[in-house]
Amino acid sequence: MMMPLKNTVTILLTGSCLALMPAIPSQAGSAAGDKTTANDVPDGDQLPSVYVVPLKGQMGTDIHEDTIDEVIEDIKAQPRRPDIVVLKINSSDFGRNFHLPQIDPSEFGMFALEAYRALVRNLHNNLPSDIQQVVWVEDSVGLATLLALSWCDMYMAPDARLYGLNNIFDVSQGWGDADVREKMEEAWEGIGRGFLNMGCLGQYARALGGAMMDPSKMLSADFKGREVVWRPDTDGEWVIDSDPEGVANFEATDSEDTLLCNGLAESIDDLLFLMGHREYELNTSGEELVETYMERWRKAYKNCYELLADMEAGRLRGDTQLELLNAQLNVWGGILSNMLRYGAVERRLEREIGLNIVSIELRIEQLKDQIRQIRDSDRGGGRVGGGGGGGISGGGGKGRP
């Protein structure tokens, strides 16, 4: 059964943008405020349909491979297939105020390169090939920069940043043995370069990617007409990075000047205008899907901490050992349910307090064994003085949402 196109809005570009366009007749109505829809356009000449996918928030949780699966299915289910998919990236490990740093370590991106590689490949391989995929970077500081470099068509907001791939190098420094550390540096950097290969920067993945990840590597550029030749040294016409202790980071204007991005756009309207579309239809289904997912996984994550807090504080109800064990079983069952429903919950809790699906399933089996033993012995448990905690140790520092 055909479903109605969900929340489709027709956008008309007006004002200064139209002033830049040649005077040509519009087939969808005037730009002076007339309402137009795809039905106003002659058959065979429909406005392009644009589907926006927000990739915002924390890498690995808010931006999660499970959500992309849902997005892809939603795109395929649309009664009118989108012509353009805009991947709108806004993910920053720290804010723009360097005097008063806006840093929340609990919101730093997760180091899950394999998952991110699968996410990119999923979009590349499983969306219909006739849909144009475009990245628009509102801001990217951290591992989201890998996503930005994984597509050929990449635009940026005028104040956007393309920073943060030093995180990959930093992780490789965790080995004490120098030989092992060197091998890990190359291994992790190789995975990082693979994202550039999935975009259109494969030829320069080693020079450009290496300089963005490894502080010891330099970067400069030569220009041959409209082609940029990235160099792993400081001998090019434009020196990008000559600091042996810092990586190559790009402001939006630097990205445009070096042709790393296709152009600068302040809004979706500007982006589509740069791409040659005065008018278009905006499908908001993907934005609503992602917003709903973010709200729900974070609610489930918060619920896990509430359950743990009740158990640690002795607030579980039960007058006998058997009743308390069953109460603990319900707590761990609730946390497990949240993890199974949202992979982001498991990823976050594993980093913060060392809990994952396997460790919780083990706890549940241990509790079931204790309950079975009490019932088999027909003791029923003696009366106890309060709701004891079940313990949440498992590695990592305890954090709270």
C-alpha positions, -999 to 999 in steps of 0.1 A, spaced: 0 0 0 14 34 -9 20 56 21 18 94 19 50 113 16 59 122 52 63 158 60 74 170 26 79 208 24 86 228 -8 114 253 -4 117 284 -25 149 303 -25 144 340 -24 161 373 -18 199 377 -23 203 341 -36 178 347 -65 195 380 -73 226 360 -82 207 338 -107 200 347 -143 165 357 -151 149 325 -161 113 315 -158 104 292 -129 83 261 -138 72 257 -102 57 292 -96 71 326 -88 95 333 -59 74 361 -46 55 339 -21 33 317 -42 28 283 -27 41 256 -49 42 218 -47 55 191 -69 21 190 -85 26 225 -100 55 212 -120 49 195 -153 54 157 -154 90 147 -159 103 180 -145 97 176 -107 116 195 -81 144 175 -66 135 157 -34 161 163 -6 163 140 24 184 152 53 202 129 77 215 146 109 248 131 121 250 151 152 260 147 188 283 121 202 301 98 178 293 62 186 260 68 204 240 97 189 257 88 156 253 51 156 253 24 130 219 11 141 203 44 133 218 44 98 201 10 92 168 26 101 175 57 79 184 35 49 152 15 53 132 47 57 147 62 25 139 31 5 103 31 19 95 67 8 67 68 -19 89 92 -38 126 83 -37 148 112 -27 171 126 -54 196 139 -29 206 127 6 223 154 27 244 140 56 245 170 80 275 165 104 275 185 136 297 166 162 323 183 183 343 171 213 349 206 224 333 240 218 347 271 202 356 291 233 393 284 238 394 308 269 367 289 287 368 254 272 334 238 268 345 202 275 325 173 287 347 141 286 316 119 290 304 132 256 337 127 238 333 105 207 337 67 211 367 51 196 349 26 173 366 29 139 353 -5 127 318 5 135 322 38 117 337 22 87 307 -1 85 284 29 88 300 46 59 300 15 37 264 9 46 254 43 32 277 40 1 266 4 -8 230 2 3 214 34 -9 203 33 -45 231 44 -67 210 71 -84 206 90 -52 233 117 -49 249 117 -14 264 150 -1 281 158 32 275 192 48 297 199 78 282 223 103 311 215 127 334 185 132 359 181 160 368 145 166 362 112 148 333 127 129 359 142 106 365 107 93 329 107 81 332 141 64 362 129 44 344 97 33 324 113 5 334 130 -27 309 159 -24 316 177 9 305 212 18 310 232 50 294 259 70 314 292 70 324 287 106 328 249 105 359 231 117 375 199 105 396 189 134 403 160 157 420 131 139 449 133 164 426 111 185 436 82 164 473 88 170 467 94 207 450 60 211 480 43 196 503 57 223 489 33 249 516 7 244 548 9 264 570 -11 240 583 12 213 582 -14 185 546 -23 194 536 13 196 550 20 162 531 -9 147 499 3 163 504 38 150 506 25 115 477 1 120 453 27 134 465 53 109 459 28 81 423 23 92 419 61 93 433 65 58 407 40 46 380 65 52 397 89 28 399 61 3 361 57 5 358 94 -5 378 109 -34 410 114 -16 425 80 -19 454 92 -40 465 115 -12 452 95 18 488 89 31 499 125 28 467 143 39 454 117 63 487 111 79 492 148 86 458 151 101 465 121 125 502 121 133 517 153 148 552 144 135 540 145 98 540 177 77 516 188 50 517 213 21 500 216 -12 508 224 -48 481 236 -73 478 224 -108 449 243 -123 418 231 -103 437 201 -89 454 201 -55 485 179 -50 489 172 -13 525 167 -2 539 150 30 564 178 35 567 216 37 580 221 1 547 229 -15 533 262 -26 510 264 4 523 251 37 494 236 58 513 221 87 549 226 97 545 221 134 562 188 145 539 187 176 506 194 160 484 179 134 468 195 103 434 209 111 412 228 87 390 258 91 362 261 66 379 288 46 411 268 45 391 238 33 376 259 5 408 275 -5 426 242 -8 396 226 -25 392 201 3 355 210 3 333 220 -26 322 253 -11 307 270 19 270 271 27 253 287 57 221 267 54 204 239 35 190 265 11 225 278 4 238 243 0 212 234 -26 217 267 -44 255 259 -47 245 226 -61 224 243 -88 189 240 -73 168 271 -68 138 251 -56 135 217 -40 113 196 -18 126 189 17 117 155 32 120 158 70 114 121 77 151 114 84 154 143 108 124 132 128 137 96 129 171 106 142 157 130 168 134 103 181 163 78 183 185 102 202 158 111 227 150 74 234 185 60 237 194 88 261 163 81 282 172 44 283 208 53 293 196 76 321 172 48 333 202 24 337 219 48 361 187 52 380 184 15 384 220 11 395 216 40 420 186 23 436 205 -9 440 237 7 454 217 28 478 198 -2 492 165 10 479 154 -24 465 123 -39 482 126 -72 499 124 -86 534 141 -120 525 172 -129 507 151 -145 480 131 -113 475 162 -92 473 179 -115 448 147 -113 426 148 -75 429 184 -74 418 175 -97 389 149 -72 378 174 -44 379 200 -62 358 172 -74 335 161 -38 330 196 -27 322 202 -56 298 169 -48 280 180 -12 275 214 -24 261 197 -49 237 173 -22 225 200 5 220 236 -4 212 245 32 222 236 24 258 260 -6 259 288 14 243 284 43 267 281 22 299 310 0 289 333 30 286 321 46 318 317 17 342 328 -14 324 294 -30 319 284 -47 287 258 -73 275 281 -102 283 290 -91 318 254 -85 326 242 -118 313 268 -134 335 255 -115 366 220 -126 357 230 -163 355 248 -160 388 217 -145 404 195 -172 389 218 -199 403 215 -183 438 177 -181 436 176 -217 424 197 -229 453 175 -211 479 144 -226 464 159 -261 461 169 -260 497 134 -248 506 149 -223 530 132 -192 516 159 -169 529 162 -154 563 149 -119 570 175 -92 563 178 -56 574 176 -38 541 179 -38 503 215 -46 498 234 -35 467 243 -59 439 276 -43 431 284 -27 398 321 -31 396 334 -41 362 362 -17 352 362 19 343 354 50 363 318 54 374 301 83 357 266 97 357 244 111 329 
